[in-house]
Structures are given as structure tokens and as C-alpha cells.
Amino acid sequence: MNAGIIGMGSYIPEKILANSDLEKMVDTSDEWIRTRTGIVERRIAEESMKTSHMARYAAEEAIKDAGISAEEIDLIIVATVTPDNPFPSVACQLQESLGAKNAVGMDVSAACAGFIYGLVVGKQFIETGTYKNVLVVGAEKLSKITDWKDRNTAVLFGDGAGAAILSNVSEGRGILSFELGSDGTGAKHLYQNEFIHMNGREVFKFAVRQMGESSLNVVHKAGLSKEDVDFLIPHQANIRIMEASRERLELPKEKMVMTIDKFGNTSSASIPMALKEALKDGRIQEDHTIVLVGFGGGLTWGAVALRWGR
């Protein structure tokens, strides 16, 4: 058994919050935001739009893309730090809204690394033969936990969702290797206490080091070299962090997928949203080797090397 992605979907809210809008809300400027983060605008979900709603739209697109029915899904894993409620889980709400009556549902809380965690958990169930189809979703409504008066965090975050269907794929394709990690001693640097709080300097130092190391580690674990990597899809947190990861892999700029300029940091949704964008515009093709890498509050991190195709 080789677990791989056979379908992708995303949901992008319509409302755009541009840097020029933030200039009227906090003491910042378009130039400051662009040069330090790479963000030009971000999407904000309507008040009535819940995390579970965005997850459903992304999941429906992924199910259609995979060519399966909701009833064929065996397991739903939703990565989120912004559930509609503490319980029931977003996964259980999603099971009901999709009509995935045969699926088990659970949420994963690993902040911005959540989608990678979800892929790795799903991989285990498929490769042991326990389940055939696993739906993995990263969905976040970060706007509801962002302090819009805090100039350090208000400029960073956006809303959205991305979804993948994991299933058995042909030999040599799918997830080739992975790495997961946690360091609870860094929890004080990135956490939620009503709103998101972040020690930007410490998180930046950690992310630059860990994203690069994890990217290289999964390449080597897969028995590959840096030259074998066709695309890097990093967590869309900060363009300088992303560039550091790209440079560790010695990849040209065109081989890194970047959506942070359009969507900002959407936490667990950022990697699947970026992957879906690269598929839509035709950059990712059959048998391309891709590295997905992310980090988040916890502190957590994760990376996956995969070969695209069914």
C-alpha cells in the first residue's frame, strides 16, 4: 500500500482585506507589511461563515476531484485551531454535512503544522489496510481569534480551507517520507489566550532553522537528493522564512509555491490551499516530487516528501 493524494479542494472567502485597509486600522503601512511578510492582501470570512462551512466547501471539491462519493470516505481528519465549538469536533460536523455516514471523524490540533500531521495520521490507516479513503482538511477562521488592534499580528492572518483525499496509489507514488516534531518548551512563544499572541523574533528563529532542516530530512529519508525536488510548498507564514527553506534546498524561486501575497497566513489551511493553486494553474504534473513543510504553535513542525500521481 502506498498512501497518496488522489483529490484536492479549497475554499477561499470572497472578502479581501488589503494592506491599505489595515493602514486605517492599526499603525502600519503597506510597504512595512510587504517587505517583512510578503503579504499584500488576505481573505476574511463573513461573520456567518463557520470553520465547518469552509471545511465542507473544500471537502466537496476534493471528493469530486477524487471521483469518489462521500459515502466511500472511511475517516475524516480536520486540522484546525478555530473549531466552531470546543465540541463536537469539526470532523463530526463535516461528516454530517457531507453525508459521509460511514466515516469516523476526529480533529487534530497542531496549529499551522496541522495539515501535515493529518496527512501522516491518514497515511498510517491506509498503508495498514484499515481504511481505503481518508479525507484530510485544514480549515481556519483566524479572523475570529485575531486582535485587530495589535499591529504585530493583525497584518498576518486570513481565513480559508484546503482538503485532500488520501487513498492507495501506484507503486513509487504518494507519500515517500515524513517527519513530525514537537517542542513544548516553545509554547510560550506562540499561543492563544482569547487572541493570538506571538513572540515574532523567537518564532522566526525557530521557523527558519526547523523548516529548512525538516525539508532536507524528508528528502534524504526518501532516498532523494535536492536536485530531485520539483516543488517546495511551505507553510505560508512569512516570505523570509519561506525563502530560507527554499535556499536550504537550493531551489530556484520558480520552484517554490507562494500564495502568502494573496491569502496571508491561514495556519493549517495554507499548505493545502497553496497545493490546490499550483494544481489549478498546471505547475504540478504527474510524477513531480514535492516537499510540503510547516511549523506552528506548540511548537510543532512537520514535513512530507511525495511523488504526485495516482
C-alpha positions as CSV (number, residue, x, y, z in Angstrom):
1,M,0.0,0.0,0.0
2,N,1.2,3.5,-0.9
3,A,-0.8,6.4,0.5
4,G,-1.1,9.3,-1.8
5,I,-3.4,12.3,-2.6
6,I,-6.0,11.5,-5.3
7,G,-8.1,14.7,-5.0
8,M,-7.7,18.3,-3.8
9,G,-10.1,21.1,-3.0
10,S,-10.1,24.5,-1.4
11,Y,-12.3,27.3,-0.2
12,I,-11.3,30.9,-0.4
13,P,-13.5,33.6,1.1
14,E,-14.6,36.4,-1.2
15,K,-13.9,39.4,1.1
16,I,-10.5,40.9,0.6
17,L,-8.7,42.8,3.4
18,A,-5.8,44.7,1.7
19,N,-2.8,46.3,3.4
20,S,-4.3,49.6,2.6
21,D,-7.3,48.7,4.7
22,L,-5.1,47.7,7.6
23,E,-3.3,51.1,7.4
24,K,-6.6,52.6,8.6
25,M,-7.0,50.1,11.5
26,V,-3.5,49.9,13.1
27,D,-0.2,51.8,13.0
28,T,1.3,50.1,9.9
29,S,2.0,50.6,6.2
30,D,1.7,48.7,3.0
31,E,5.4,48.9,2.5
32,W,6.2,47.6,6.0
33,I,3.9,44.6,5.6
34,R,5.1,43.7,2.1
35,T,8.8,43.9,2.9
36,R,8.6,42.0,6.2
37,T,6.0,39.4,5.4
38,G,5.3,39.3,1.7
39,I,1.6,39.8,2.3
40,V,-0.4,42.1,0.0
41,E,-3.9,41.0,1.0
42,R,-5.7,38.3,2.9
43,R,-9.3,36.8,2.8
44,I,-11.7,37.2,5.6
45,A,-14.8,35.0,6.0
46,E,-18.2,36.5,6.6
47,E,-19.5,36.6,10.2
48,S,-22.0,33.8,9.4
49,M,-19.3,31.6,7.8
50,K,-18.0,29.0,10.3
51,T,-14.9,26.9,10.1
52,S,-17.0,23.8,9.4
53,H,-18.7,25.5,6.5
54,M,-15.4,26.3,4.8
55,A,-14.2,22.8,5.5
56,R,-17.3,21.4,3.8
57,Y,-16.8,23.5,0.6
58,A,-13.2,22.4,0.3
59,A,-14.0,18.8,1.1
60,E,-16.8,18.7,-1.5
61,E,-14.4,19.9,-4.2
62,A,-11.8,17.3,-3.1
63,I,-14.3,14.5,-3.2
64,K,-15.4,15.5,-6.7
65,D,-11.8,15.8,-7.8
66,A,-11.0,12.3,-6.5
67,G,-14.0,10.8,-8.3
68,I,-15.5,9.2,-5.2
69,S,-18.6,9.6,-3.2
70,A,-18.9,10.9,0.4
71,E,-20.2,7.5,1.5
72,E,-16.8,6.0,0.4
73,I,-14.9,8.0,2.9
74,D,-13.7,5.9,5.9
75,L,-12.0,8.6,8.0
76,I,-12.3,12.4,8.3
77,I,-9.4,14.3,9.9
78,V,-9.8,18.0,10.3
79,A,-6.8,20.1,11.3
80,T,-7.9,23.4,13.0
81,V,-7.3,25.7,15.9
82,T,-10.6,27.5,15.3
83,P,-13.3,25.0,15.7
84,D,-16.9,26.2,15.7
85,N,-17.2,24.9,19.3
86,P,-14.9,23.1,21.7
87,F,-17.1,20.1,20.8
88,P,-18.5,18.4,18.8
89,S,-15.4,18.3,16.5
90,V,-15.4,20.0,13.1
91,A,-14.8,16.5,11.7
92,C,-18.1,15.2,13.1
93,Q,-20.0,18.3,11.8
94,L,-18.3,17.7,8.5
95,Q,-19.4,14.1,8.4
96,E,-23.0,15.1,8.8
97,S,-22.9,17.9,6.3
98,L,-21.2,15.8,3.6
99,G,-23.4,12.8,4.2
100,A,-20.3,10.7,4.9
101,K,-22.2,8.3,7.0
102,N,-19.6,5.6,7.0
103,A,-16.7,7.8,8.2
104,V,-15.0,8.1,11.6
105,G,-14.3,11.8,12.4
106,M,-11.7,13.5,14.6
107,D,-9.9,16.9,14.8
108,V,-6.2,17.4,15.1
109,S,-4.7,20.4,16.9
110,A,-1.2,21.2,15.8
111,A,-1.7,24.8,14.7
112,C,0.0,25.6,11.3
113,A,1.5,22.1,11.0
114,G,-1.9,20.5,11.4
115,F,-2.4,19.5,7.8
116,I,0.9,17.7,7.7
117,Y,0.0,15.9,10.9
118,G,-3.3,14.9,9.4
119,L,-1.6,13.5,6.2
120,V,0.7,11.4,8.3
121,V,-2.1,10.1,10.5
122,G,-4.2,9.2,7.4
123,K,-1.2,7.5,5.8
124,Q,-1.0,5.0,8.6
125,F,-4.6,3.9,8.3
126,I,-4.3,3.5,4.5
127,E,-1.0,1.6,4.5
128,T,-2.1,-0.8,7.1
129,G,-5.2,-1.6,5.0
130,T,-7.5,-0.4,7.8
131,Y,-9.2,2.3,5.7
132,K,-9.4,2.9,1.9
133,N,-10.2,6.7,1.7
134,V,-9.2,9.3,4.2
135,L,-10.4,13.0,4.0
136,V,-7.8,15.4,5.4
137,V,-8.9,19.0,5.8
138,G,-7.1,22.1,7.1
139,A,-9.6,24.8,7.9
140,E,-9.2,28.1,9.8
141,K,-11.2,31.2,10.7
142,L,-8.3,33.0,12.2
143,S,-10.1,36.3,11.9
144,K,-12.2,35.4,15.0
145,I,-9.1,35.0,17.2
146,T,-7.0,37.9,15.8
147,D,-6.7,41.1,17.8
148,W,-7.3,43.7,15.1
149,K,-5.7,46.4,17.3
150,D,-2.4,44.5,17.6
151,R,-0.2,45.7,14.8
152,N,2.2,42.8,15.1
153,T,-0.4,40.1,14.5
154,A,-3.3,41.8,12.7
155,V,-1.3,42.1,9.5
156,L,-0.6,38.3,9.3
157,F,-3.7,36.2,9.3
158,G,-6.5,35.2,7.0
159,D,-9.3,32.6,6.6
160,G,-9.7,29.7,4.3
161,A,-9.7,25.9,3.9
162,G,-8.0,23.2,1.9
163,A,-8.8,19.5,1.6
164,A,-7.2,16.3,0.3
165,I,-8.4,12.8,-0.3
166,L,-5.8,10.2,0.6
167,S,-6.0,6.7,-0.9
168,N,-3.9,3.9,-2.2
169,V,-1.8,4.9,-5.2
170,S,0.5,3.1,-7.6
171,E,4.0,2.0,-6.6
172,G,6.6,4.7,-6.4
173,R,4.0,7.5,-5.9
174,G,2.3,9.0,-2.9
175,I,4.0,9.9,0.4
176,L,7.6,8.8,0.3
177,S,8.7,10.0,3.7
178,F,7.7,12.3,6.6
179,E,8.9,14.0,9.7
180,L,6.9,15.2,12.7
181,G,8.1,17.1,15.7
182,S,7.1,19.0,18.8
183,D,8.8,21.2,21.4
184,G,6.5,22.2,24.2
185,T,9.2,24.4,25.7
186,G,8.5,26.9,22.9
187,A,4.7,27.1,23.7
188,K,5.2,30.4,25.3
189,H,6.3,32.0,22.0
190,L,3.1,31.3,20.1
191,Y,-0.3,30.7,21.8
192,Q,-3.9,31.8,22.0
193,N,-5.4,33.5,25.1
194,E,-8.6,34.9,23.6
195,F,-6.4,36.3,20.8
196,I,-3.3,35.0,19.1
197,H,-0.1,36.1,20.9
198,M,3.3,35.7,19.2
199,N,6.9,36.4,20.1
200,G,7.8,37.2,16.5
201,R,11.6,37.2,16.9
202,E,11.7,33.7,18.6
203,V,9.2,32.1,16.2
204,F,11.2,33.5,13.3
205,K,14.5,32.0,14.5
206,F,12.8,28.6,15.2
207,A,11.0,28.5,11.9
208,V,14.0,29.4,9.7
209,R,16.0,26.6,11.3
210,Q,13.3,24.0,11.5
211,M,11.7,24.4,8.1
212,G,15.0,24.1,6.3
213,E,16.1,21.1,8.4
214,S,12.8,19.2,8.0
215,S,12.7,19.8,4.3
216,L,16.2,18.3,3.8
217,N,15.4,15.5,6.2
218,V,12.4,14.2,4.3
219,V,14.3,14.4,1.0
220,H,17.1,12.3,2.4
221,K,14.7,9.9,4.1
222,A,13.0,9.3,0.7
223,G,16.4,8.4,-0.8
224,L,16.4,11.5,-2.9
225,S,18.7,14.5,-3.5
226,K,17.9,18.2,-3.6
227,E,18.1,18.0,-7.4
228,D,15.1,15.6,-7.4
229,V,12.7,18.1,-5.9
230,D,10.4,19.7,-8.4
231,F,8.4,21.9,-6.0
232,L,8.6,23.2,-2.4
233,I,5.2,24.1,-0.8
234,P,6.0,25.6,2.6
235,H,3.6,26.9,5.2
236,Q,2.7,30.4,4.1
237,A,3.8,32.3,7.2
238,N,6.4,34.8,6.2
239,I,8.2,35.2,2.9
240,R,11.6,35.4,4.6
241,I,11.0,32.1,6.4
242,M,9.8,30.5,3.2
243,E,12.9,31.8,1.2
244,A,15.2,30.4,3.9
245,S,13.6,26.9,3.3
246,R,13.9,27.3,-0.5
247,E,17.6,28.2,-0.2
248,R,18.4,25.2,2.0
249,L,17.1,23.0,-0.8
250,E,18.9,25.2,-3.4
251,L,15.8,25.5,-5.5
252,P,15.2,28.4,-7.9
253,K,12.4,30.8,-7.0
254,E,10.0,29.4,-9.5
255,K,10.1,26.0,-7.8
256,M,8.5,27.4,-4.6
257,V,4.8,27.8,-4.5
258,M,3.8,31.1,-2.9
259,T,0.3,32.3,-2.1
260,I,1.1,34.4,1.0
261,D,0.8,37.5,-1.0
262,K,-2.9,36.7,-1.8
263,F,-4.1,34.9,1.3
264,G,-1.8,35.7,4.2
265,N,-1.2,33.1,6.9
266,T,-4.1,30.7,7.0
267,S,-2.5,28.3,9.5
268,S,-3.4,24.7,8.8
269,A,-5.2,25.6,5.6
270,S,-2.2,27.3,4.0
271,I,-0.4,24.3,2.6
272,P,-3.4,22.6,1.0
273,M,-4.6,25.9,-0.3
274,A,-1.2,26.5,-1.9
275,L,-1.1,23.0,-3.3
276,K,-4.5,23.4,-4.9
277,E,-3.5,26.7,-6.5
278,A,-0.4,25.0,-8.0
279,L,-2.6,22.2,-9.4
280,K,-5.1,24.6,-10.9
281,D,-2.5,26.6,-12.8
282,G,-0.9,23.5,-14.1
283,R,2.5,23.8,-12.4
284,I,2.3,20.4,-10.7
285,Q,2.3,17.4,-13.0
286,E,2.3,13.6,-12.8
287,D,5.4,12.2,-11.1
288,H,6.6,15.6,-9.8
289,T,8.4,15.3,-6.5
290,I,7.0,17.8,-3.9
291,V,8.1,18.7,-0.4
292,L,5.4,20.0,2.0
293,V,6.7,21.6,5.2
294,G,5.2,23.6,8.0
295,F,5.6,24.8,11.6
296,G,3.2,26.1,14.2
297,G,2.3,26.7,17.8
298,G,3.1,24.0,20.2
299,L,5.8,24.4,19.0
300,T,5.1,21.8,16.2
301,W,6.6,21.1,12.8
302,G,6.2,18.6,10.0
303,A,7.3,17.8,6.5
304,V,6.3,15.3,3.8
305,A,8.0,14.3,0.6
306,L,5.6,12.9,-2.0
307,R,5.5,12.0,-5.7
308,W,2.4,13.2,-7.3
309,G,0.1,10.9,-9.2
310,R,-2.4,8.1,-8.7
